Amino acid sequence: MNQSKKNIDKSIRIISASKSSDENKRIADFLAENKISPVFADSGKEIIELSSKNHFPLIFVDSEIDDISLKELPEKINSSKKTVKSILIIILHKDNTGLIPEFKKNGYDDFMVKPLDKNLFLSRLENLLKLNKLENTLARAVKYIQSEEKKSPTDLRNISQDIIIQWGRLETLGRLTSGIMHEITTPVQYLTDNLHFLEESFPLILNALNQFSEIIESAKKGKIDENQIEAAEKILTESDIEYLINELPQAVKQSLGGIEKITTILLSVRNMARQIVNEKVSSDINKIVENAVIITKNIWKNSTELQTDLKKDLPPVQCEPGAISQVIVNLIVNATHAVEENTDRKNHLIKVETTLENSNIVIRVSDSGKGIPESIISKIFNPFFTTKKIEKGTGQGLAISKTIIERHKGNISVSSTSESGTVFTVKIPIDSEAENHVEKKEPQTLIKQAKPDKKPVILFVDEDRDMLTSLERMLKTTENEWTILFSQSPEKALSIMEKKPADIIISEYNMKELNGYELLKRIKEKFPQTDRVILSGETDEDKIMKAVPIAHQFIYKPVNSVKLKKMLTRTIAMRNILKDRNLRQTISKLDSLPSLPSVYNEIVKELNSPVSSTKKIGEIISKDPSMTSKILQLINSGFFYLPSKISKPDEAVVILGTDVVKSLVLNLEIFSKIKLSKNFRKFQNDLYYHSMATAKTAKEIAIMEGLSDFDADQAFMAGLIHDCGKLILASNFPEKFQLVLDNSDETDFEAVREEKKIFKASHEIVGAFLMGVWGLPLEIIEAILYHHSPSMSSDNEFTVTSAVHAANIIELEKKGSLKTKYENAFDENYFNRIKIYDRPQIWKEKFLESQQV
């Protein structure tokens, strides 16, 4: 696919200044595909003259221009620009990249290296123009507010806190863009160098191996030619094999480290940029600090040393991770500016520490700068107070930081002296719920028990040949377990499927011939039994949201071999829960489950409200098993690259954001009103109330038995959707399911027997299968699958499955769905195995006596 055409404003004005007509022509050619005609200049004076008459958002300056000081050029171009400035990019020869810090200090915003790469050039161009537009809009807004502030006392109550915070976050990221790009280009450089080294080394190694193979063959025949030995010794000497043996592993290790570094930087930026406001999720403060240090590295690395002292095993804290990252980034950037201004000291130092004091997480950022003058230290947290030029800062950083921390019920303070520098101290109170959030390894019963009947077929589709080649190498060790197929063409992939349908198809989203959404849509229609996965680096949430009803799972590039193999192993195991092919085919086609009309109407009303909140939306979703299962499918997909699984709808809504949820519900219609016949009204109401009751009781039992709050939340979610298999069967096979109800006299255990007779599978298996295909956490899937028969699990202690099994039995007994022969329906062998023999009776007494129905 042609990657060079970008969404760039055709009317944009650009100056390209170079003494080389070839370099100007190269840039003109790059821009021609986007129908942009730059203005060319061949001297610094001409740049100044052109920019004084018209505003040029972007100016490319070749470092070889010598008629004017490159050091003075930025100031002369922007000297008359008070609210609108030009972005200056210096174009360097690759041998002069060591001058980048000096050029940045002199006012250049970014740099590029000759020879210019077209795709990189256009991608950077698009991002820089967006940044320019944002900065100029922000500058004008700040100027207006500052002018209004002079007329009356500062009053920002009429300006939304969320808008101010988001402005600050975008401004911070904007100012860090060029530095982040540099941090990426550095590992790209040594990745390239190492690959060239590997490319040059392999022929030498192969030559040596061939020579030794000949010696081995001669030895087998009992005769080694002395000429062969001499040739081998010559190869060893000329190839410097000893050097290669030492250096090749290091080159590979360094390259893998470079890839990990690039991935970490990109994900750090992505996590900070995500617009999470007003709601909090359980977060690791040390991880947030590490991300902030990575993002700001290019700011501080050339002028100071930055040390971190992060206390191990800090408890998680309920916070807005993007907002807290914004605070730390602002403090590090300010500290860097402070030490740069302190020319009296030779050894500059910034230190970032975390610790636990009483019930607070404490973050300290200290610097060895000159300190803050006593005359202004009381003003530094005031909105829009700044001592910097407008293009260097808008005075929002510390004011926004204070707002963010106070919203977390914490505080931020400062101490400063001219001798020791400045220390900012941030305190955030620990939420007891977050403190108890201790995640365990996923259960493996399902993975071990659900062995495939035949060798699974997995098909990868990507137009990038190199991507497919790397995947083939990555999965080479699995060739005895799985049949792996690859296709560069979506149409060819469809032909492959016609001959032999794959069990799993994994497709890139962005493809020229047929995008991933269209491909998987066709697969869904023609081969519904195939699991559909998107593996992509796509960051456009609108595109990903469009694919939600089509794809079962999402994986975000880059993905390492461990994660990819784990996902494939898990997906294959989930497929083998349900053996009946026809039933599996029908269920695999489902992109949503029907919701109760009352809850559906409530969520639509809330989403259409001008004052809708993520908290309220999360609460509504938590009432409905169908909505809950779908929202958990999306949030636990690889697209969001979360470090752990999410099991609470309210946290899921916070991360997704109100706009995304609104799009899912109103535009994509992933939730729908239940469409069951009148005969199912009683079934529908009973299912809803039983599910809610089971969820609440499961959570209470989990807490009683000492599970963490995280596991208790898992128990609630599993209890809420434990009978989703009934809803699947009732809505897709109403006539057959009516027979189940008629023949079982509405008794749950008899219903299971009838389900197996009519469908060849019970509702536990059906529900677990679909939730497994959707990628929900294994704890929840196992609780669904084993809620009638926990002995089939491998549990040796009390788990989420234990809580859901117990709650289900108690709630069935409450509503009278257990006949006399089922009165002792607890799985006694299971509870004996996990050594809690007497607990079931205690639970029954507590819950049956507390609520008589």
N, C-alpha and C positions, 0 to 999 in steps of 0.2 A: 504494500500500500504506500502511496506517495505521502510521506510524512511532512513534506516541506510546506504545504499550504496550511496557513494558520488563520485563526479568526482575528485578523488585524485590520484596524480601521484604515481604509484605502486613502482617506484624506489626510493622513498623518504627515507631518513635515519633518524631514530628516536631513541633516547635513552629514556628508561623508567627506572627510578631509584627509588627503594623502598626496604625497609628492609622486606616488606611483600610479600611473594610469591603469595598470593591470589590477591593482588592489581596488581602485574605484570601480572598475568594470566588474570585478568579482562580486562586490556588494550589490551593484546594479542588477546583475544576473540573479542573485539571490532574491532580491525584492521584486523582480519582474513578474514572477509567478503569482505574487499577491497584488500585482498592478499598482505598485508603489514606485514613484520616481523620486529618488533623492536629489538634493541640491549638492553639487560638488564644489569643494574648495581646495585650493592647492597651497594655502598658507594659513598661518595662524591669524594674521591680520584680516584675511578675508572672512574667516569664521566669525571674528568679533563684529565685523561690519554687517554681515548677514544677520546675525542674531540680534543686533541692535535695532534692526528694522522690523523683524518679524520674530514671533516666538517659535522656536524649534524644540519640541519636547525631547528630541534625541539627537545627540551630536557624537559622531565617531571621529576620534582623533588619532592619526597614525603617529607613533612615537618618533618617527624619523623627521617630522616637520621641525625645522630649525630656525625659522625667521623670527620666532618669538619664544620667550621662555615658557616651556611646558608647565613650569611651576606656577607662573602667574596667570596662565590662560583661564582656568576655572573661575577665578575671582573676577577677571575682566568680563567674562561672558555673563556671569550672574550678578554682577554688582548692581545693576538697575532693577533686578527682579526682586520685588518684596514679597509677593505671595505666589508668584509663578516662576519656577526655575527649570532649567534644562538638565537632563541627565547626561553626564559625560562619560563616555567609554573610551579608554585608552587601548589602542591596538598595539601589542608588543610582539617582538620576535621571541621565540621560545627560549632563546639564550638570555633574555633580559627579564625573566619573571621574578628575579630577585629584587627588582625595583618596585614591585607591586605595593609594598607597605608605604614607600615614599610617595608614590602617586596617590594612594588613598588619602594620605595625610594632607596632600596638597589640594584635595577636593574632587578627585575623580571618583565616580560612583561605582564603576565596575571596570572590568578588563576583559579582553579577548586575546587569544594567541594565534599568530600566523602559523601555517596557512589556515584561514577560517574554514570551519566545517559548516555546510549549509544548514543542516537540520538543527545543530546546536545554536547557530547564529539566529535562526528564525524563532526558535523556542525561547531563547533569552530575550529577543526583541519583543515578543508578545508579553512576557512577564514584566519587562522593564516599563513598557508603555502602561500596563495596568497599574504598576507601582506609581508611575509619574502622575497618573490621573488621580489616584487615591491621595497622594501626598498633597497635591495642589488643592483638592477639595477640602482636605483636612486643614490645610494652612489657612484657607479663606474662612473656614468656620471658626478656627481659633482666633483669627484677627477680629472677626465680628464680635465674638464673645468678649474678647479683651476690650474692645471699644465700648461695648455695653457695660462692662464692669466699671469703667471710669465714670459712667453716669449715675450709677447706683451701687449700693453694697452688693457684694457677691451673693448671688442667689441662684443655685443650680438645681433647685428642687423641681423646676419645670422641665428639666432635661433628664430623660430616662437614664438611670444608672447603667442599665445593660448596654445602651447605645454607647455611652462614654467608655465603658470597659472594652467593648468590642472595637471601638475606634483605636483605643490604646494598643490593643493586641495586634491589630492590623498594622498600625504604625511601627510597632516594635519589630514585627516580622519583616516589614518592608525595609527597614533600615539594616536588617541583618542579612538581607537577600544575597548581596554580592559576597559577603563573608562566608555564608553557607555554601554558595557555589564554589568558592575557592577551597573550602574544606572537602568538597566532593571531588574537585579536579585533581587534588593532590593524590588520593588513593587511586584515581583513574590513571594517573601518570605512572605510578609504580606497578599497577596492574598491567598496563601496556608494556612497560619495560620487561617485566617478568615473563610475560607471554612471548615476547620476542626472544628472550633468553632461552625459554623452553623450546621454542621453534628451532633455534640454532643448535641446541644441545642434543635433541633427539636423533638427528642423523649420525652424530658422532657415537652415541650410545648404541644405535642399531648396527653401525659398522663394526663396533667392538663385539657385539653379541654374535653377529654373523661369523666373525673370525673365530670366536671361541666355539661356535657350533661346529665349524669345520675341524677344529682341533679335537673336539669330543668324538666326532665321527671317525677320525683317524685313529684315535685311541681305542675305539671299539674294535677296529680292524687290527690292532696290535702294532701299528706303525704311525709314528708322529714325525712329520717332515720338519726338519730344523728351520726351513724357510718359513713354515707356518708360525713357529714360535717367535722368530725374528719379526715377522709381520705383526703379530699380536703385541709384542713389546713396543714396536714402533707406534702402533695405534694408541696404546696406553699413554705413551709419552706425548705424542702430538695432540691428543684429545684432552690431556690433563684430566683423566678419568677421576682421580682422587678429588680434584677440585669440584667436579660435577657431582660426585657422590655426596659431598658435603653441602653444596649450594642448592641443588635442585629441590630437596625437601624444604629448605628454608624459603625458596622462591614460592613454592606452592602454599606453604603456611602463611607467608606474608600476603599472598594474593587473596586467600580465603579471609584473612583478617581485614583486608581492604574492602572486600565485598560486604562483610559484616558491618564495617564502619559506615559505609555509604547507606546501607539499609537502616542503621540506627539513626543516622542524621535525618533521613527522609521521614522516618516514622516519628521522630521527635518533633519535627516541624508540623507534621500532619496532626499529631495529638494536641499540640499547642493551639493550632489554628481552628480546631473543631469548636463550634459555637455552643459551648455548654454553659448556661447561666442559670442562676436561681435554684438549681438542684445539685445534689451532691451524690457521689458514689464512693465506695470504699477504695482507698488509694494508698500506694506506697510512696511516702514522701521522699525517701532516698532515691527512688527511680525518677521522680519528678526533678529532683536536684541534679541528678546525673544527666538527664536530658537537657536541662537548662545550660549546664556546663558545655555540653557538646554543641548546642546551637550557637553559643556565644564564643566559641573557641577562637575563631578568626579575629574577634574583637580584641581579646586580651593577650593572645599568645606572643605577639611581637613586642609588647611593651612591659609585660609583667609575668610573674609566676603565679599560678593559681593552685592552691592546695585545697583538698577536701578532707574532712574528718567526719565521716558519717557513722553514727552509732548503729551497730548491727542489731538486728531483731527488733527494730522499732515496730510498734503495733500499727496496723493500718488506721487511717483517719478518714472520716467522712468529709469529702471536700470536692470542689470543682477543680479537677486536675489541670485543665487548660488555664484557668484563672490563676492558680497558685504558681504554675510555671511562668506565667506572665510577670508575677511579682518578683520571682527569683531572677529572671532574665533582666528585668529593670535594675535590680540592685547590683548585679554583676556588671552591667554596662556602666552604671553610674560610678561604681568602684574603679573600673578601668579608666574612665575619664579623670577621676580624682588622682590616681597614681601617675598618670601621664603628665598632669599639670605640676606635679611635685618634682621639679628638676633638681632639687637640693639633695635628693637621695639617689644613690646608685642602685640599691637593691629594692625593687618594687615587689610588693606581695599582696595578693588577695587570698583570703581564706574563707571557705564556706563550710560551716559545721552544722550538724544536726545532733540533737540529744533529746532526752526525755526528762522533763522536770515536772514533778507532781503529776497532774493529769493533762499536761500540755506537751505537744511536739514543739520543739524550739529550733528555729533556723537562724543562724547568725552569719552575716556577710560583713567581713571586716576588710579594711584596706590600709595601706601605708601612705595615704595621701596627706595633703596639708591640713586636712580637717575642714569643717564647715565653720565660717565666721559666726561668732555668737550673735551678731546683729541680725542674721537671717535664719538661724537654725529653727526658730519658732514658726517660720513661714514655709518651710520646705514641703509640708504636706498640703499646702493650700492649692486648690485647683488653678492650673495655668500659671503658677508661679515658676519662673525660670530665669536663669542668668545667661542662658545660651541664645545664640542667634536662632531665628525661627526655623531655618533649614537644618539646624542641628538638634532641635528639640522644642517641644510645644509646652513643656511644663506639666504634662499630664501624668508622667510615670509614677511619681510618689503619691500623688493624690489618688490615682486609680488604685495603687497598691494598698493604700490605707482603706479605701472603700471595700476592696475585695476581702481583706483580712477582717475587717469589722463585720462583714456579712457572714463570716465564718465564726462569729462570736469570739474572735481573737483580738490581738492588738499588735501594733508595730511601733517600735520606739527607736530612738537614735541617741548615741553618745559620741562626742567628738572633741578631740583636742589637736592642737597644731603639732604636738610632739608624737602622739601615737596614732593619729589618723582617725578614721570613723568606723563605728560599728553599728549596723542595723540589726535589730533583734525582732524576729517574728515569732509570735506564740499562737498556736492553733490548738484548741481543746480537743481531746480525744473523745470520740463518741463510743460508748460502751459496746454498741452493736458492732462497730467496725473492729474494736479491739478483740472481739471474740471470733472474728472472721478467720478461721484457719481451714484452708482447703486441704483435702486429702487426695491421694492418687485416685484416678478413676477406677471403678470396679472392673474386673476383667472376666467375670463369669460368662457374659454373652460372647465376648471375643473368643474364649476358649471352647465354648459349647457349640456355637453356630458355625460349624465347619462346612465349607461349600461341597455340594455333591459332585461338582465337576470343576474343571479348571476355569476360573473366571476370565472373561475377555474384557480388556480395558482399551478404549480408543481415545487417543489424544489428537486434537485438531488445532493447528496453529499455522498461519501462513509464514511464520519465521522459521526457516529451516534450521538455523543455529539453535533455536529454542527446543525444537524437537530432538535434535542430535544430543543436546545436553540432557534432556529427559531420558533418552534411551540409555545414555551412559549411567545416569543416576539410578535407573531401575534395572540395570543389568543383572544384579544379584537375585532378582525376584523371578527370573525367567522360568524356573522350575515350579513356581507357585501360580503365576498368572501368565496369560497370553497378552502381551502388550502390542498394540497396533498404533501406527502413526500416520497422519494425513496432513499434507500442506493445504489441501483443497477441501472446503466444506462440501462441495458437490461430490467430490470423490468419497468423502466420509459417508455421505448418504448412500452411495453405491456399495461401499463396504458393508454398511448396515443391512442393505437389501440381501446380501449374500449370507451374512452371519451377524445377526444383531449382537451388539456388545452389551455386556451387563452394566458397564459404566461408560459414559462418554464425558470427556473433560475438554472443554473448548475455551479458547481465547475469545474475548468479547469483540475487540477491534479487529475486524478482517474486511478487506475490500470486496471480495467476491460475495460474501454472505456473512453478516455479522453474527456474533455468538447468540444473540437473542433470537434471530430468525432461524438459525440452524437448530437450536434446541426446541424452538416452537414446532418445527417440522418433526423432530425426533419424538416429541411428546405426542403428536397426532398419529404418527405411523408406528412408533415403537414405544408405547407407554410403559412397558415393563423395564425400560432402561433408565438407570439413575443418571440424572443430568446435573453436571457440575460446571461452573464457570471458573477458569483459572486465568486471572488477568491482573494487569497493573492499572486498570482503568480506575480513575479517581472521581469521575463524574457521577455523583450520587443519583442524578436523574436517570442515567442509563442503567445503573445497577438496580434502582427501584423498579424500572420497567421490566427487568428480568426476574423479579421476585416471584411472580406467579408461574414462571417457566422452569427456573433452575431450582433443584433441591438444595444445593449447597454452593457456596462461593469460597474460593481460595485466592488470597492476594499475593501477587508476585512481589519480591522474589520468595520462593518457598524452598526450604532445604529438604534434603532426602529423608531425614527422620520424620518431619511433619507430613510430608506427602505420603510416605509409606504407612504412617499411622492412620491417616485419613482413609486411605484405600483399604487397609485391613479392617478398619471399623465399619466402613460402608459395605464391604463384602459380607461381614458378619451380620449386619442388620438385614441384608437381603435374604439371608438364610433362616431368619426367624420364621418367615411365612413360606411354606413349601408349595401351597396351591398356586399354580401359575396364573390361572384366570383371575383369582381373587387378588393376587399381587399386581396384576396388570391394571385392574380397575382402581386399586388404591393408589398406585404410583401416579395415576393421572391427576389425582386431587391436588389442587393448589391452595385450597382453604377448606375449612369446616364451617357448617352453618352455625350462626350465633342466635341466641334468644332474641326475639323481636324487641323486648323491653330494653335489654342491654344495648342492642344495636342502635336503637333510637336515641338512647342516652349518650352513646359515644359520638354519634353524628351531631347531636345538639351541642355537645361540649366543644367539638372541633370547629363548629361554625360560630361559636361565641367569640366576640372580640376580646374577651378577657380569659380565654381558655388557658389552663396551666398544665404543665407536664405532670404535676402531682395528681391532679384530678383525673387526667386521662389515664394515668397508671392505675389509679384506684378502680376506675370503671372496667378497664381491661382485666384486672384481677378478679372480677366477678364472673367472668365467662371462660369456660374451658377452651373453647375454640379460639377466641381472640388471644388468650394466653399462649397457647401452643404455637400460633403463627408468629407472634411477636418474639417469642423465644427462639424460633427457628432463624429469624432474620438477624437478631442481635448476636447470636452465637456463630454466625457464618464467619468465614475467614476474612471477609471484606473489611471488617472493622478492626482486625488484627489486635484483639484484646488479649491481655496476658492471662486471663482466666475466664471461665464460663460465667454467664450471667443467668440467674434463676429468678429474678424479681422483675415483673413487668414495669414497675415504677422506675427502676434503674435503667431498664431497656429504653423506656420512653425518653429519659433524660439524655441518653447517649444518642439516640436517633434524632431527637428534636421534634417539636410540635409540627413543623412544616412537613417533615418526612412522614410522620404518622398520618397526618391529614391526607397526604397524597396517596398513601397506601389504602386508606379506608374509602375516601371519596372518589379518587380517580381510578386506581387500580382495582378497587373493590375486593381486596383480599379477605375482608369480612363480609358476610352476607346474612340476611335474615333466614331463620330456619324455615324450610319448606317441607314440612311433614304433614301428612293427612290428619284429619280430625281425630282419627283413631289413636294417634300418637300424642295427643295433647297431655294426657295424664303421664305417659312415659316421659315426655319432654320435661314437664315440671318436676317429676320425681327425680330424674337424672340430674337436673340442675341443683335442686336442694340437697340431694345426697352428696353430690360432688363438693359443694361448698362446705357442708357439715364435715365430710371426711377430711377436707383440707385443713380446717380449723383444728379438728381433733388430732390429726397427725402432727401438726406443729406443736400442740400442747404436750403430746406424749414425747416427742423428740426433746423438748426442753426438760420435761420431767426426768428423762433418762440421761441428761447431761450432754446431749449433742450441742455443737456450736450453733450460734445464731444463723450462720450460713447454712448449715445442714438442716436446721429447723425450717428455713425458708425453702430449701429444696423439698422438704417433706410436704410443706403446704402446696407447692406447685405440683408435685407428683400426685398428691391427694386430689387436687382440683381436676387434673386431666386423666386420672387413673382409669376412668370408664369411657375415654374418648373413642375406644373401639366400638362401643355400642352405638355411638352417634354416627360413626362411619358406616356401620352395617345398616342402621335404620334409615339413613338418608339415601343410601345407594341401592339397597335391596329391601325396600319396604315390605313387599309381599312375603318374602322369605323370613324377614325379621318378625313379622306379625305371627308367623307360625311358632317362632321361638317363644314369644310372649304367651301365646295360647297354650302351648304344650308344657310350659314350665310353671304355669300358675303364678308368674311374676316372682318366683323364688330364685334368688341370684345363683345358687349353686346348680339348681336344675336348669337354669338358663344357660349356664356354661356347657352343660352336657348336651343340650339341644343345639347350641351353636356349633359344637364340634360335629354333631350328626348332620346338620343342614349345610354348614359352610366349610366343613373340614378344618375349621380353625375357630378358636374362641376369641371373645372381644379383647382379652388381655394381649394375645398374640397380634391381632390386627392393629390395636392401638400402638403397641410397642414398635411394630414394623414401620408404621408411618412416621412416628416420632423419631425413629432411628434414621430413616431416609432423610428427614428434615434436619438431622444433625443436632438434636437436643442433647443435653448432658447425659452421660451414661447412668448416673445415679437415678435420674428421673425415669429413664427408659427401663432400667431393671426393676424399679418399684412398680411400674405399670405392668410389666410382664409377669412378675412374681407376686402380685398383690393377693392372689388366692393360694399360691403354692410357694411360699418363701424357701421351703426346704430345697428347692431346685437351684437356689443361688448358692454361692460358695461362702456366704457370710459366716464369720466366726465371732462376731460381736454385733452389738445393736447398731443398725444402720437406718438410712432413709426407708429402705424396703420394709424393715421391721415396723417402723412407725405407721406406714401406709397400710400394711396388712392388718395391724391391730385396729387402726381407726376405721377401716372399711367394715370389719366384723362388728365392731361396736355400733356403728351407725346403721348397719343392716338390722341389727337386733333392735335398735331404737324404733325403726319404722315397721317392724314386724315382718321383715322379709326372710327371717330364719325360722323354718318350721322346727318342730320338736327334734327331729333327727339331726338338725344342724346347730343345736344350741351350744355345743362345744366346738365351734368351727375354727377356733384358733389352731394354728399348726403347732401342736405340742412338741413334736419331734424337733422342729426348728428352734423353738424357744429353749428346749433342753440343750440343744447343741450350742446355743450362744449363752447358755448358763444364766438365764433369768427366769427360772421356773415359776416363781410366785408373782411376777409382775403383771401378767395378763389379768389376773383376778383383781388386782388393785386398780388397774385402769378401768375395768368394767364397773367396779363399785363407784369409782369417782365420776365417770361420765354418764352411767345409766341412772344413778341416783340424783345427779345434779340437774338433769333435764328429762323429765318424764313426758312422753309424747302420747 
